[in-house]
């Protein structure tokens, strides 16, 4: 006899596990194959679901039971249901962690469809929903693997995991693979299929299922038939089943408006507490999807004690009761209250606003009535999270690209949706007012004064007030570099918008404050990267993302400062480029008190060069993610500022010959290794490459330094890539590099990369002098010492590939391959050509590159050279699930060699098709 819940099994009958197995999952809500079969759950009516309560597993169980008895039909499945199931089933073929995405407009039934799919597949997969703590991807991964193995490797079964956000997908996939490596688990089936359920307002047309707030003819017919069934069952009560009726009427605005008619009697002069509470719920649900209030707090607000019946909220809220729904997601959680539908919430909010109770009035009233919990030190964290999202969460600007059917993401909105609406429908002053109330209500939260400071400097142009609130935010979280950024932005925008009306001294005073703020932010960001947190499992966690806003803000201020001062007096150009000293031109500038800024001005040129070098490295060696590039304004702004401070004359502080050539390189942004490598992305002409190469040659001949020699060789290689020819050859110098003592981790990663490229053997030869394995490890250590803190959250660009040529001709830059691949011109996903590896489907690209042999085992890839096997990185980790002999193309990032385009080597010597190019067909 079964003693616990049952899980679906790979072979044979279901696997029964002990009841204690349930206790292993705190982050996942596991749906068992025999859910409710061994229990006798309370007969819960479906009425709450049709009214608008979120679905739960018991709803599906009860519906199945009543449908099997013939008393009613199953819940309606929208048209995308079968397609979604089919997409999930397709992912069962090969091992890995594939993703299936379900996009849906708010209130269209997306969550219900996702749960329907899990319920119907609970005997095919081991199903679960990610419930909370999504930031703890390591913990989630461990629970996923625990569910996959069910306690032993002989009972593996794919997990179907529902996730209501897409931001964690990449990190979660990586964490699951790391857990597999650590536990040495071998599998030939998918570990987990991640079903990502994502709200989208932009209408998409691609291979993913997208539920809209619009019914097809087939769906309309089903809903009409279901309405007849429900009318027979509920009679006049069906008029209050708003969750169902809104969909059955095809999201009719007239129906929604009529349902909300009761709110039209509310006015600013007549607002009973139940009307106020209904307005609170409407505002929250209209602007924060998934928000709610606890029933106990609602009853407390209504001053009602000792509830005796189940539907007390609906009764006490009359005549608004039919517009709210009370529900309990599981037996351990408190009862929650929300509006029956997001469109109901939006309509009610609009009606209340039109009656004179504005959005800011309702938000202010909400804060003032619930702040008493703060006095007792137990303000509900769930409600604080909703209020924070409502007032400070800035959505990404998106638009639909009709030619590709895809979503195009832009910058963040300036403010949260509610603040934007208050500014549009009321005024910016009112938006500042509500943020001021939140700032004074939540005395330790830095995000409300931060948002208030942004309203003051962006909308109201009140820079002194903005400075005060930005400092207040910083006081509340003094170690947070992102909070510190706001103070710098206040001063920068003050300079930008008012600078032309000030004299030189006033300009410098504001610029100094901005520069100091951004330097402080940069220092905090650097310190933040040194911190580690220990997780519950004893694993050290590093900060995920490096904040480089301080460096870029500094450059923006310097750019503004240059333009404003030079516009006042042309002599400032020579001062800022350090061709003359400030003190020597004070009389010409007309203000002797400017000497107090001498130290500031003396340091600007060097700081600009340093930060421009940082962004050359940051943008050349890495990108935001595998499918997203950095915004162009960063590179453009950096270039503009650097060119201004380089000036027209070389420095007098180094040898004349070196100064002349270095100045020319600085003007061309090629004065560092990263600058040289970035020239390909800037698409310089062959003549300019040749000039850059000659400059580095001359500099090396004067300095004889290894770093200058490295830059000369790199420039020479890039020149060859664009077809340039030279009357000289660096062959002797290359030989010098090859004979140099092996590099160690104290040498720059660029020198390591060039050494590996020059020493790299052919497919069959072994290099007995140069230990590739050791040098790759040294390059990794050099990278960790130099760059990892900046690039930890970013995707590394491939810089070079090994081609079919000889000597330097076989070194192929990434840009050459992109130019060969013409498909990116029409590819809607062109920024992801290296992430999906579609570029390696191009015959011209494949013809240009050398295919090398290797092997995949233990979730790692090894390069085979002669009798040796050398471990290297894989561009796509999902290609490493299955042990096998492989071929691939060899690329190099600033961290070391990487395998691209991994293909299985067949017994007959042929290769399979490109296996990992499509994330939806991951292996």
C-alpha positions in Angstrom: 0.0 0.0 0.0 1.3 3.4 -0.9 2.7 5.4 2.1 3.3 8.7 0.4 2.9 10.8 -2.7 3.7 9.3 -6.1 5.9 10.6 -8.9 5.8 9.8 -12.6 8.5 7.3 -13.4 10.8 6.8 -16.5 9.8 3.2 -16.8 7.0 1.1 -15.3 4.6 2.2 -12.6 4.7 5.4 -10.7 7.3 5.8 -8.0 6.0 6.2 -4.5 8.1 8.3 -2.2 7.9 8.8 1.6 5.8 11.6 3.0 9.1 13.2 4.2 9.9 13.8 0.6 7.5 16.7 0.5 9.6 18.5 3.2 12.6 18.7 0.9 10.9 21.4 -1.2 10.6 24.9 0.1 11.0 26.7 -3.2 8.9 24.5 -5.4 5.2 23.6 -5.3 5.4 20.0 -6.5 2.4 18.6 -8.4 2.4 14.8 -7.7 1.2 12.2 -10.2 -1.5 11.1 -7.7 -2.4 14.5 -6.5 -5.6 14.2 -4.3 -6.1 10.6 -5.3 -5.2 9.3 -1.8 -6.9 12.2 -0.1 -10.5 13.3 0.4 -10.2 17.0 -0.2 -12.9 19.3 0.8 -15.5 19.8 -1.9 -14.5 23.3 -3.0 -16.8 25.1 -5.4 -15.5 26.3 -8.7 -17.5 29.5 -8.2 -14.5 31.3 -6.8 -12.3 30.4 -9.8 -14.9 31.7 -12.2 -15.3 34.9 -10.2 -11.6 35.6 -10.7 -9.6 33.8 -8.0 -6.2 32.4 -9.2 -6.4 28.7 -10.1 -5.1 26.0 -7.8 -4.6 22.3 -8.2 -7.8 21.5 -6.3 -9.8 23.4 -8.9 -8.5 21.1 -11.6 -9.0 18.0 -9.5 -12.6 18.9 -8.7 -13.3 19.9 -12.3 -12.0 16.5 -13.5 -14.1 14.7 -11.0 -17.4 16.5 -12.0 -16.6 16.2 -15.7 -16.0 12.4 -15.3 -19.4 12.1 -13.7 -21.0 13.8 -16.6 -22.4 16.7 -14.6 -20.4 19.4 -16.3 -17.6 19.9 -18.9 -13.9 20.5 -18.3 -12.4 23.9 -18.0 -12.1 25.6 -21.4 -8.7 25.3 -23.0 -7.7 28.3 -25.2 -6.4 27.7 -28.7 -2.7 27.8 -27.8 -3.1 24.9 -25.3 -2.3 22.1 -27.8 0.5 24.0 -29.4 2.1 24.6 -26.0 1.8 20.9 -25.0 3.3 19.9 -28.3 6.3 22.3 -27.8 6.9 20.8 -24.4 6.7 17.2 -25.7 9.2 18.0 -28.4 11.8 18.8 -25.8 11.9 15.3 -24.4 14.2 13.9 -27.1 17.7 14.9 -25.9 19.3 15.8 -22.6 19.6 19.4 -21.4 17.5 22.1 -19.9 15.4 23.5 -22.7 13.0 26.4 -22.3 9.4 26.8 -23.6 7.9 30.3 -23.4 4.2 31.2 -23.0 3.6 34.9 -23.5 0.3 36.4 -22.3 -1.4 39.7 -21.9 -2.5 40.4 -18.3 -5.9 38.9 -17.6 -6.0 36.7 -20.7 -5.7 33.4 -18.8 -2.0 32.7 -19.3 -1.4 31.4 -15.8 -4.5 29.2 -16.0 -3.3 27.7 -19.3 0.2 27.0 -17.9 -1.3 25.2 -14.9 -3.7 23.3 -17.1 -0.7 22.0 -19.0 1.1 20.9 -15.9 -2.0 19.2 -14.5 -2.6 17.2 -17.7 1.1 16.3 -17.9 1.7 15.3 -14.3 1.9 11.7 -15.2 4.3 12.3 -18.0 6.7 14.7 -16.2 7.5 15.6 -12.6 5.7 18.9 -12.5 6.4 21.8 -10.1 5.9 25.6 -9.9 8.6 27.9 -8.7 6.9 29.7 -5.8 9.4 32.2 -4.3 13.0 33.0 -3.7 13.7 33.0 -7.4 17.0 34.9 -6.7 18.3 31.8 -5.0 19.0 29.9 -8.2 21.4 27.5 -6.5 18.7 26.4 -4.0 16.1 26.1 -6.8 18.6 24.0 -8.9 19.2 21.7 -6.0 15.5 21.1 -5.5 15.0 20.6 -9.3 17.8 17.9 -9.3 16.3 16.3 -6.1 12.9 16.0 -7.9 14.6 14.8 -11.1 16.4 11.9 -9.3 13.7 11.3 -6.6 16.5 10.4 -4.2 18.4 8.0 -6.5 19.9 8.0 -10.0 17.9 5.0 -11.0 14.6 6.9 -10.8 15.3 9.8 -13.1 12.4 11.7 -14.8 12.3 15.0 -16.5 11.0 17.9 -14.4 8.5 20.3 -16.0 9.0 23.6 -14.0 6.6 26.6 -14.3 8.4 29.9 -13.8 6.5 33.2 -13.8 9.5 35.3 -14.8 12.1 35.1 -17.5 15.0 37.0 -16.0 16.4 34.0 -14.1 16.3 31.4 -16.9 20.0 31.6 -17.9 21.3 31.6 -14.3 19.0 28.8 -13.4 20.1 26.6 -16.3 23.7 27.3 -15.3 23.0 26.4 -11.7 21.3 23.1 -12.6 24.2 22.1 -14.8 26.7 23.0 -12.0 24.6 20.9 -9.5 24.8 17.9 -12.0 28.6 18.3 -12.3 29.0 18.4 -8.5 26.8 15.3 -7.9 28.4 13.5 -10.9 24.9 12.6 -12.3 24.7 11.0 -15.8 21.5 11.2 -17.8 20.3 10.8 -21.4 17.0 12.7 -20.9 16.2 16.3 -20.3 16.8 17.3 -16.7 14.1 20.0 -16.7 11.9 21.8 -19.2 11.5 25.3 -18.0 8.0 26.7 -18.9 8.4 30.4 -18.7 5.0 32.2 -18.3 5.6 35.9 -19.1 3.3 38.8 -19.1 3.6 41.0 -22.3 1.7 44.0 -23.4 3.4 44.1 -26.8 1.7 41.8 -29.3 4.2 39.2 -30.6 4.1 37.0 -33.6 6.7 34.2 -33.4 6.9 30.5 -32.7 5.9 31.0 -29.0 2.3 30.8 -27.9 0.9 34.2 -27.1 -2.4 34.6 -25.4 -4.2 37.8 -26.2 -7.2 39.5 -24.7 -9.1 38.5 -27.8 -11.0 35.3 -28.5 -11.0 33.4 -31.8 -14.3 32.2 -33.3 -13.6 28.7 -31.9 -12.9 30.0 -28.4 -16.0 32.2 -28.5 -18.1 29.2 -29.4 -16.7 27.3 -26.4 -17.3 30.1 -24.0 -20.9 30.6 -25.2 -21.6 26.9 -24.6 -19.9 27.1 -21.2 -22.0 30.1 -20.3 -25.2 28.1 -20.9 -23.9 25.4 -18.7 -23.0 27.8 -15.9 -26.3 29.7 -16.2 -28.1 26.4 -15.6 -25.9 25.8 -12.5 -25.7 29.2 -11.0 -28.8 31.0 -12.2 -28.6 34.8 -11.7 -25.3 34.4 -9.8 -23.6 34.1 -13.1 -23.8 37.9 -13.4 -21.1 38.1 -10.7 -18.7 35.5 -12.3 -16.7 38.4 -13.7 -13.5 36.4 -14.3 -15.4 34.1 -16.7 -17.8 36.7 -18.1 -15.0 39.1 -19.2 -13.5 36.4 -21.3 -16.9 35.2 -22.6 -17.8 38.7 -23.8 -14.4 38.9 -25.5 -13.1 41.3 -23.0 -15.9 43.7 -23.7 -15.3 47.3 -22.5 -19.1 47.7 -22.1 -19.4 44.7 -19.8 -16.5 45.9 -17.7 -17.8 49.4 -17.5 -21.3 48.2 -16.5 -19.8 45.8 -13.9 -18.0 48.7 -12.3 -21.0 51.0 -12.3 -21.3 50.9 -8.5 -18.1 53.0 -8.3 -19.7 55.9 -10.0 -21.6 56.7 -6.8 -18.3 57.3 -4.9 -17.1 60.9 -4.6 -14.4 62.8 -2.7 -17.0 64.0 -0.2 -18.6 60.6 0.4 -16.1 57.8 0.9 -17.1 55.1 3.4 -14.2 52.8 4.4 -15.4 50.0 2.2 -15.2 52.3 -0.8 -11.7 53.4 0.2 -10.7 49.7 0.6 -12.1 48.9 -2.9 -10.1 51.8 -4.3 -6.9 50.6 -2.6 -7.4 47.1 -4.1 -8.2 48.6 -7.6 -5.1 50.8 -7.6 -2.8 47.9 -6.4 -4.2 45.4 -8.9 -4.2 47.9 -11.8 -0.5 48.7 -11.4 1.1 45.6 -9.7 0.1 42.3 -11.3 -0.4 39.6 -8.7 -0.9 42.0 -5.8 -3.3 41.5 -3.0 -4.2 42.5 0.6 -4.6 40.0 3.4 -8.2 39.4 4.5 -7.2 40.0 8.2 -5.8 43.5 7.4 -8.9 44.3 5.2 -11.2 43.4 8.1 -9.0 45.4 10.5 -9.3 48.4 8.2 -13.1 47.9 8.0 -13.0 47.7 11.9 -14.7 44.4 11.9 -13.8 41.7 14.4 -14.4 38.0 14.9 -15.4 36.9 11.4 -17.8 34.0 11.6 -18.5 33.1 8.0 -16.4 32.1 5.0 -17.5 34.9 2.7 -17.4 37.7 5.2 -15.4 40.1 3.0 -17.8 40.0 0.1 -20.7 40.6 2.5 -19.0 43.5 4.4 -17.8 45.1 1.1 -21.3 45.4 -0.4 -22.2 47.0 -2.8 -18.6 46.4 -4.0 -18.5 42.7 -2.9 -19.1 41.2 -6.3 -16.0 43.0 -7.7 -13.6 41.4 -5.2 -12.6 37.8 -4.6 -11.2 36.2 -1.4 -9.0 33.1 -1.9 -6.5 30.8 -0.1 -3.7 29.4 -2.3 -2.9 26.6 0.1 -3.8 25.4 3.6 -0.7 27.0 5.1 -1.2 30.5 3.7 -3.5 33.3 4.9 -6.6 34.3 3.0 -6.0 37.0 0.4 -8.2 39.6 -1.2 -8.0 41.1 -4.7 -10.1 42.5 -7.5 -11.8 39.9 -9.7 -9.8 40.9 -12.9 -7.0 43.4 -13.8 -9.4 45.1 -16.3 -12.0 45.5 -13.6 -9.2 47.1 -11.4 -8.2 49.5 -14.1 -11.7 50.5 -14.9 -12.5 51.1 -11.2 -9.4 53.2 -10.8 -10.4 55.4 -13.8 -13.9 55.9 -12.4 -12.7 56.8 -9.0 -10.3 59.3 -10.6 -13.0 60.9 -12.7 -15.1 61.3 -9.6 -12.5 63.6 -8.1 -10.5 61.0 -6.0 -7.3 61.0 -8.0 -4.7 58.3 -8.2 -2.4 60.3 -5.9 -5.3 60.7 -3.4 -5.9 56.9 -3.3 -2.1 56.1 -3.1 -1.7 58.7 -0.3 -4.7 57.3 1.6 -3.4 53.8 1.2 0.0 54.8 2.7 -1.5 56.9 5.5 -3.9 54.1 6.6 -1.4 51.2 6.5 1.6 53.1 8.0 0.4 52.2 11.5 1.9 48.7 11.0 5.2 50.5 10.6 4.8 51.9 14.2 4.8 48.4 15.6 7.8 47.3 13.5 5.9 44.7 11.6 4.8 46.4 8.4 3.9 43.5 6.1 6.9 42.8 3.7 4.6 41.6 1.0 2.7 44.9 1.0 5.9 47.0 1.1 7.0 45.0 -2.0 3.8 45.9 -3.8 4.0 49.6 -2.8 7.7 49.7 -3.9 6.8 48.2 -7.3 3.8 50.5 -7.7 5.8 53.7 -7.0 9.4 52.9 -8.2 9.5 49.9 -10.6 10.4 51.2 -14.1 9.3 49.1 -17.0 11.4 48.6 -20.1 10.2 50.5 -23.1 9.1 48.0 -25.8 7.7 48.1 -29.3 6.6 45.6 -31.8 8.6 45.1 -35.0 6.0 44.1 -37.6 8.6 42.9 -40.1 10.0 40.3 -37.7 7.1 39.7 -35.4 9.4 40.3 -32.5 9.7 42.6 -29.5 12.3 45.4 -29.6 13.5 46.5 -26.1 14.6 50.0 -25.5 15.6 52.0 -22.4 13.8 52.0 -19.1 10.8 54.3 -18.6 11.7 57.3 -16.5 9.4 56.4 -13.7 6.9 53.7 -12.6 3.6 53.3 -14.5 1.6 54.9 -11.7 4.0 57.9 -11.3 3.9 58.4 -15.1 0.1 58.3 -15.0 -0.1 60.8 -12.1 2.2 63.1 -14.0 0.1 62.8 -17.1 -3.4 63.0 -15.5 -2.5 65.3 -12.6 0.9 66.9 -12.3 4.5 66.3 -11.6 4.1 68.1 -8.3 1.5 65.4 -7.2 3.8 62.6 -8.3 6.5 64.2 -6.1 4.0 64.6 -3.2 3.1 60.9 -3.1 6.8 59.8 -3.2 7.4 62.3 -0.3 4.7 60.6 1.7 6.3 57.2 1.0 9.7 58.5 1.9 8.5 59.7 5.3 6.4 56.6 5.9 9.2 54.1 5.2 12.1 55.7 7.1 14.7 53.1 6.1 13.9 52.4 2.5 16.2 54.2 0.0 14.2 53.7 -3.1 11.4 56.2 -2.4 13.7 59.2 -1.8 15.7 58.0 -4.8 12.6 58.1 -7.0 11.6 61.5 -5.5 15.1 62.9 -6.3 14.6 61.8 -9.9 11.2 63.5 -10.2 12.7 66.7 -8.8 15.6 66.9 -11.2 14.0 65.4 -14.3 10.5 66.9 -14.1 10.5 69.8 -11.7 14.1 71.0 -12.4 14.5 71.7 -8.7 18.1 70.7 -8.3 18.6 71.7 -4.7 15.6 69.6 -3.6 16.8 66.8 -5.8 20.2 66.9 -4.2 18.7 66.8 -0.7 16.6 63.7 -1.5 19.4 62.0 -3.3 21.6 62.4 -0.2 18.7 61.2 1.9 18.6 58.0 -0.2 22.3 57.6 0.1 22.2 57.9 3.9 19.7 55.1 4.0 21.9 52.7 2.0 25.4 54.2 2.0 27.1 51.2 0.4 24.8 50.9 -2.6 26.5 52.2 -5.7 23.3 52.3 -7.7 21.6 54.5 -5.1 24.8 56.7 -5.0 24.4 57.2 -8.8 21.4 59.4 -8.4 23.3 62.2 -6.7 25.8 62.3 -9.6 22.8 62.4 -12.1 21.3 65.3 -10.2 24.4 67.4 -10.6 25.0 66.2 -14.2 21.5 67.2 -15.3 21.9 70.5 -13.4 25.0 71.2 -15.5 23.3 70.1 -18.7 20.2 72.1 -18.3 21.5 75.3 -16.6 25.2 75.4 -17.5 24.8 77.9 -20.4 23.4 80.5 -18.0 26.3 80.2 -15.5 29.8 81.7 -15.6 32.9 79.5 -15.7 33.3 79.3 -11.9 29.7 78.3 -11.4 30.1 75.6 -14.1 33.1 74.2 -12.4 31.5 74.2 -9.0 28.6 72.1 -10.2 30.9 69.9 -12.3 33.1 69.3 -9.3 30.1 68.1 -7.2 29.1 65.8 -10.1 32.6 64.4 -10.5 33.0 63.7 -6.8 29.6 61.9 -6.7 30.5 59.7 -9.7 33.9 58.9 -8.2 32.3 57.9 -5.0 29.9 55.7 -6.9 32.8 54.1 -8.8 34.6 53.4 -5.5 31.5 51.8 -4.0 31.1 49.6 -7.1 34.7 48.5 -6.8 34.2 47.7 -3.1 31.0 45.9 -3.9 32.8 43.4 -6.2 35.1 42.4 -3.3 32.2 41.3 -1.1 31.0 37.7 -0.9 27.9 36.3 0.7 27.7 32.7 2.0 24.6 30.8 0.9 22.8 28.3 3.0 24.7 25.5 1.2 28.1 27.1 2.1 28.7 28.3 -1.5 30.3 31.8 -1.8 28.1 34.2 -3.8 29.6 37.2 -5.5 27.7 40.3 -6.6 26.2 39.6 -9.9 26.6 42.8 -11.9 29.3 45.5 -11.9 28.0 49.0 -11.8 29.8 51.1 -14.4 27.5 54.1 -14.3 30.0 56.0 -12.2 32.6 55.8 -14.9 30.2 56.7 -17.7 28.7 59.5 -15.7 32.2 60.9 -15.1 32.8 61.0 -18.9 29.4 62.6 -19.6 30.2 65.4 -17.1 33.7 65.9 -18.6 32.1 66.1 -22.0 29.6 68.7 -20.8 32.3 70.6 -18.9 34.5 70.8 -22.0 31.7 72.2 -24.3 30.5 74.7 -21.7 33.9 76.1 -20.8 35.2 76.3 -24.4 32.0 78.0 -25.4 32.8 80.7 -22.8 36.4 81.0 -23.9 38.4 79.2 -26.5 41.5 79.2 -24.2 39.9 76.5 -22.1 40.6 74.0 -24.9 44.4 74.3 -24.3 43.9 74.1 -20.5 41.7 71.0 -20.6 44.0 69.2 -23.0 47.0 70.2 -20.7 48.8 72.1 -23.5 48.9 75.1 -21.1 48.4 75.4 -17.4 45.3 77.0 -15.8 47.4 79.5 -13.8 49.1 80.8 -17.0 45.8 81.9 -18.5 43.8 83.1 -15.5 44.1 86.7 -16.6 42.8 85.9 -20.1 39.9 83.9 -18.6 39.0 86.9 -16.5 38.6 85.3 -13.1 41.6 84.7 -10.8 39.4 82.7 -8.3 39.4 79.9 -10.9 42.8 78.8 -9.5 40.9 76.9 -6.7 39.9 74.4 -9.4 43.5 73.8 -10.6 43.8 70.3 -9.0 40.4 69.3 -10.5 41.4 70.4 -14.0 44.9 68.9 -13.8 43.4 65.4 -13.2 40.7 65.4 -15.8 42.7 64.4 -18.9 44.3 61.4 -17.2 41.0 60.3 -15.7 39.2 60.6 -19.0 41.9 58.4 -20.7 41.7 55.9 -17.9 37.9 55.6 -18.1 37.9 55.5 -21.9 40.3 52.6 -21.7 37.9 50.9 -19.3 35.1 51.1 -21.7 37.3 50.0 -24.6 37.9 46.8 -22.6 34.3 46.6 -21.3 32.7 46.9 -24.7 35.3 45.1 -26.8 35.7 42.0 -24.6 32.1 41.6 -23.4 28.4 42.3 -24.0 25.3 42.5 -21.7 24.2 39.0 -22.4 24.4 36.3 -25.1 21.5 37.9 -27.0 21.7 41.6 -26.1 24.3 44.2 -27.1 25.2 47.3 -25.1 23.5 50.5 -26.1 25.4 52.5 -28.7 25.4 55.7 -26.7 28.0 54.3 -24.3 30.6 53.9 -27.1 29.6 57.1 -28.8 29.7 59.2 -25.6 33.1 57.7 -24.6 34.6 58.4 -28.0 33.3 62.0 -28.0 34.8 62.8 -24.6 38.1 61.1 -25.3 38.7 62.9 -28.6 38.1 66.3 -26.9 40.6 65.7 -24.1 43.2 64.2 -26.4 43.5 67.5 -28.2 45.4 68.5 -31.3 49.0 68.4 -29.9 51.0 65.5 -28.4 52.1 65.4 -24.8 55.4 66.9 -23.8 55.9 64.4 -20.9 57.3 61.5 -23.0 59.9 61.0 -25.7 59.1 63.2 -28.7 58.9 60.3 -31.2 56.8 58.2 -28.8 54.6 61.2 -28.0 53.9 61.9 -31.7 52.8 58.3 -32.5 51.0 57.8 -29.2 49.0 61.0 -29.8 48.0 59.7 -33.2 46.9 56.4 -31.7 44.9 58.3 -29.0 43.1 60.3 -31.7 42.2 57.0 -33.4 41.2 55.3 -30.0 43.9 52.7 -30.6 46.3 53.4 -27.8 45.7 50.2 -25.8 45.3 46.5 -26.6 41.6 46.8 -26.3 41.6 49.9 -28.4 43.5 48.1 -31.2 41.1 45.1 -31.1 38.1 47.4 -31.1 39.2 48.9 -34.4 37.5 46.0 -36.2 34.1 46.8 -34.7 34.6 50.5 -35.7 35.2 49.3 -39.3 38.3 51.4 -39.9 39.7 51.5 -43.4 42.7 49.4 -44.5 44.8 52.6 -44.7 44.0 53.5 -41.2 44.9 50.0 -39.9 48.2 50.4 -41.6 48.8 53.8 -40.0 47.9 52.3 -36.6 50.3 49.4 -37.2 53.2 51.7 -38.2 52.6 53.8 -35.1 52.9 50.8 -32.8 55.9 49.6 -34.7 57.7 52.9 -34.2 56.7 53.0 -30.5 58.0 49.5 -29.9 61.3 50.3 -31.6 61.7 53.2 -29.1 60.5 51.4 -25.9 61.3 47.7 -26.7 58.5 46.7 -24.3 56.5 43.5 -24.5 53.1 45.3 -24.2 54.0 47.6 -27.2 55.2 44.5 -29.2 51.9 42.8 -28.4 49.9 45.7 -29.7 52.1 46.0 -32.9 51.5 42.3 -33.7 47.7 42.5 -32.9 47.5 45.6 -35.2 49.4 43.8 -37.9 47.1 40.7 -37.7 44.0 42.9 -37.9 45.5 44.7 -40.9 45.9 41.4 -42.7 42.3 40.6 -41.9 41.1 43.6 -43.9 43.5 42.9 -46.8 46.4 45.3 -46.0 49.9 44.5 -47.2 53.2 45.8 -45.7 56.8 46.1 -47.0 58.0 44.6 -43.8 57.4 41.4 -41.8 57.2 40.9 -38.0 58.5 37.3 -38.3 61.6 37.9 -36.3 59.7 39.7 -33.6 57.2 36.9 -33.5 60.0 34.4 -33.0 61.2 36.6 -30.1 57.8 36.3 -28.5 57.7 32.6 -29.0 61.1 32.2 -27.3 60.1 34.3 -24.3 59.8 32.7 -20.9 56.3 31.3 -20.5 53.8 33.9 -19.3 52.3 33.8 -15.8 49.1 35.2 -14.3 50.8 38.6 -13.7 51.0 39.2 -17.4 48.0 40.8 -19.1 45.4 38.6 -20.7 46.0 40.2 -24.1 49.6 38.9 -24.0 48.4 35.5 -23.0 45.9 35.4 -25.9 48.5 36.4 -28.5 50.9 33.9 -27.1 48.3 31.1 -27.5 47.4 32.2 -31.0 51.0 32.2 -32.1 51.9 28.9 -30.5 48.7 27.1 -31.4 49.5 23.8 -33.2 47.8 22.2 -36.1 45.2 19.5 -35.6 47.8 16.7 -35.3 51.0 18.3 -34.0 52.0 18.6 -30.4 54.1 21.4 -29.1 56.6 20.0 -26.7 58.1 23.3 -25.6 54.9 25.3 -25.0 52.6 23.6 -22.5 49.1 24.6 -23.8 47.3 23.3 -20.9 49.4 25.2 -18.4 49.3 28.4 -20.4 45.5 28.2 -20.7 45.2 27.9 -16.9 47.6 30.8 -16.5 45.5 32.9 -18.9 42.4 32.0 -16.9 44.1 33.2 -13.7 45.3 36.4 -15.5 41.7 37.0 -16.6 40.4 36.5 -13.1 42.9 38.9 -11.7 42.3 41.6 -14.3 38.7 41.4 -15.6 36.4 38.9 -13.9 35.0 41.4 -11.4 33.8 43.6 -14.3 32.6 40.9 -16.6 31.2 38.3 -14.1 27.6 38.9 -15.2 28.4 39.5 -18.9 28.9 37.4 -22.0 32.4 37.4 -23.4 32.9 38.3 -27.1 34.9 35.9 -29.3 37.8 37.9 -30.6 39.7 35.5 -32.9 39.2 32.1 -34.5 41.7 29.6 -35.9 41.3 29.5 -39.7 42.6 27.3 -42.5 45.5 29.5 -43.4 49.1 29.4 -42.3 51.0 31.5 -39.7 49.3 34.9 -39.1 46.9 34.3 -42.0 45.1 31.7 -40.1 44.1 34.1 -37.3 40.5 35.3 -38.2 38.8 38.1 -36.4 35.1 37.7 -35.4 34.2 40.7 -37.6 35.4 39.0 -40.7 33.0 36.1 -40.1 30.2 38.5 -39.4 30.8 40.2 -42.8 30.9 36.8 -44.5 27.5 36.0 -42.9 25.1 38.0 -44.9 22.1 36.4 -43.2 22.4 38.8 -40.2 21.2 41.6 -42.4 17.7 40.1 -42.4 17.9 38.0 -39.3 15.5 39.4 -36.7 17.8 37.9 -34.0 21.1 39.3 -35.5 22.4 40.4 -32.1 22.3 36.7 -31.0 24.2 35.2 -33.9 26.9 33.9 -31.5 24.4 32.9 -28.9 22.3 30.7 -31.2 25.4 29.9 -33.4 23.4 30.3 -36.6 26.4 32.0 -38.1 28.1 28.6 -38.4 25.4 27.4 -40.7 26.8 29.7 -43.4 29.0 27.8 -45.8 31.3 30.8 -46.4 32.0 31.0 -42.6 32.6 27.3 -42.3 34.9 27.3 -45.3 37.0 30.1 -43.7 37.5 28.2 -40.4 39.5 25.1 -39.3 37.4 22.3 -37.9 39.2 20.6 -34.9 38.5 17.4 -33.1 37.5 16.9 -29.5 35.5 14.9 -27.0 32.6 15.7 -24.6 32.6 13.9 -21.2 31.6 14.8 -17.7 29.8 17.9 -19.0 33.1 19.3 -20.3 34.6 19.6 -23.7 38.2 18.6 -24.5 40.3 19.6 -27.5 42.3 16.7 -29.0 45.8 17.6 -30.2 47.9 14.5 -31.1 47.7 12.2 -28.0 46.8 15.0 -25.6 43.3 16.2 -24.6 43.0 19.8 -23.3 40.0 21.1 -21.5 38.5 24.3 -22.9 35.3 26.3 -22.5 32.1 25.7 -24.6 30.2 28.6 -26.0 26.9 26.8 -25.4 26.9 24.8 -22.2 23.8 22.9 -23.4 26.0 21.1 -25.9 27.8 19.2 -23.1 25.0 17.0 -21.8 25.8 13.9 -23.9 29.3 12.2 -23.9 30.6 11.7 -27.5 33.3 12.4 -30.0 32.9 15.9 -31.6 34.2 18.4 -34.1 34.0 22.2 -33.5 35.5 25.6 -34.4 38.1 27.1 -32.1 37.6 30.7 -31.0 39.3 32.8 -28.4 37.8 35.2 -25.8 39.8 37.4 -23.5 39.6 34.5 -21.0 40.9 31.8 -23.3 40.0 29.2 -26.0 36.3 28.3 -26.6 34.6 25.6 -28.6 32.0 27.0 -31.0 29.5 25.1 -33.3 30.0 21.7 -31.6 28.9 18.8 -33.9 28.9 15.0 -33.2 31.5 13.0 -35.0 29.8 9.9 -36.5 31.5 6.5 -36.8 31.9 7.0 -40.6 33.9 10.2 -40.0 31.1 12.5 -41.0 29.6 15.1 -38.7 26.0 15.7 -37.7 24.2 18.9 -38.4 24.9 21.9 -36.1 23.3 20.6 -32.9 23.0 23.5 -30.5 22.2 26.5 -32.8 18.5 26.8 -31.7 17.8 27.3 -28.0 14.4 25.8 -28.5 16.2 22.6 -29.8 18.8 22.5 -27.1 20.8 19.4 -26.3 
